[in-house]
Amino acid sequence: MINYFSHVSVVKTHNKGKGVFADKKFDVGEIVLVGKPVAKSPERTWQTLQMDINTHVRMDEPFELVNHSCDPNCGIKLNEFNGYSLVAMKEIIQGEEVTFDYCMSEWISIAVPNCNCQSNICRGSINGGKFLSDQILEKYRGFLAPYYAKLLEK
């Protein structure tokens, strides 16, 4: 089995605390990081990821240190550990920060209300998937938490 942790490093950023950076190039579709839950909670906290409507987990490091971006280079996929893996949505070059949109897992987010991603398409806030436009939901198709399917049908 590949050790996915050996291909990323945790580095202090200039404006977001710690972040996770690629130690090698990742191609589209390649698994960048495998996250494993270390604690389960029925309630959301600023440190948890939503796995189902009433299930939230705290992930291991370095996954827990991956920062948000409104223009992410990774999406999430459920993995064999009942956590999420980060999968490259676009090519990631060596030294680039690994990011995902927190709204991919959080239906209603409380983690970071004001966005600091500084991307050209920054939405300014991280409210959760419930508030994403149809256009963004379509862009993230295949990279959203599986439980979204239940909520988007309504």
N, C-alpha and C positions, 0 to 999 in steps of 0.2 A: 504494500500500500504506500502511496506517495504521502510524504509528510508536507502538507500544504502550509504549515507554519514556517517552513524553512525558506520560503520564497517571498516573505514580507518582513519588514522591520517596523518597530514602533519608534517614532521620532517626535520630538517636541516641535510643534508648529509655531509660527509667529503670532497667530491670532485665534487658534482654536484649541489650545492645550495640546494633548498628544494626538497623533494621527498614525495611520498605518500606510506604509509606502511599499511599492513593489520593488523587489530586489532583482527582478528579471522581467522580460517582456511577456505579456499575456495576450494571447489571441482571443478574438471573439468566441464565446462559448466555453472558454477554458475556466475551470474552477480555480478561483484565486485564493479562497480561504474557506475552511470548513469550521462552522461554529457548533459548539456543543453546549447545551443548557447545563448550568450549574445550580440553579435554584428555580422553583416554580412558584407562581403567585396567582391568586384569583383576581387580583387588582393590578392595574397598570401603575408603574412608577416611572420616574425619569430614566431609570437604568434598565428597564425591561423591554423585551420585544414581544409583540402580540402574536401568539401562535393560533389562537382560535377566539371566538367571540368572548369567552370568559377565561381564557388561559393566557398567561403572560409568563415569560421566562427571562432569567438573567443569563446572558451568554458568557462563555469563558473569554479570557484574553488570548489573542489580541483582537478577536471579533468585537468585543465590547468597546474597543477604542476606535473603531472605524467611524469616521465623521460623515455627516449628511452632506449631500449636494442636490440642488434642484436640477442639475445636469450631471447625473451620476455616470460613472464608468462601469458600475456593477449593478446587477439585479439579484434578487434572492430566489432561492429554490429550496424546498424542503429537503432535508437530508436524512440519512439512515440513523442519526442520533436524535431524531425529533427536534432538531434545531434547523437553522438555515445555513446554506452555503452561499457564498458570494460568487457569482458567475459573471465574467466579463461581457458587458453589453457592447463594448467597443474596444479596440486595441488599447492596451495599457502599456506604456513604455517604462523601462527601468527607471526608478526614481520618482515616478508619478504617485501622487496620493491615491489610495484606494478609497472609493466613496460609494454610498448607495443612498437613495432617497428614503428617509425614514417613513414616509407615507406608504411605502411598499408593504410594510408590515403593520403599521398602526392605523386602525380605522379612525380613531380620534386620538390625536397625539397631545401629550402634555410634557414631553421631554424637553424640547427646545422651541418655545413659542416664536422667538424672533430668529430668522435665518441669518447666518453669517457666512454662507457658502461663497459669496462674491462671484458667482457665475454670471454670465451675460443674460441668462434667463431666470435669475433668482426670483422666486415668488414673494420673498420678504417675510414669509411666515411658514411654519410647519404645522398645519392644522390636522392633517391626517388624510387618509385615502377617501373618506366620505366627502371631502371638499375638493378633490382633484377634478379637473375638467375631463370630459369624455375623450378629448384629444390626448391628454397625458395618460389616462387609463389605457387607451389603445396603444400608445408608445411603450407602455410597461407590460403589455400582454405577455404572459408566460413568466413574468418576473414579480408577480404579486403574491402575497400570502394566499394559500389555497382557500382559506375560509372566506375570502372576499366574494367568491362565487355565490355563497349563500346570501350575502348582503346586497350584492348588485342585482340579484333577481327581483328584489322587492321594489 
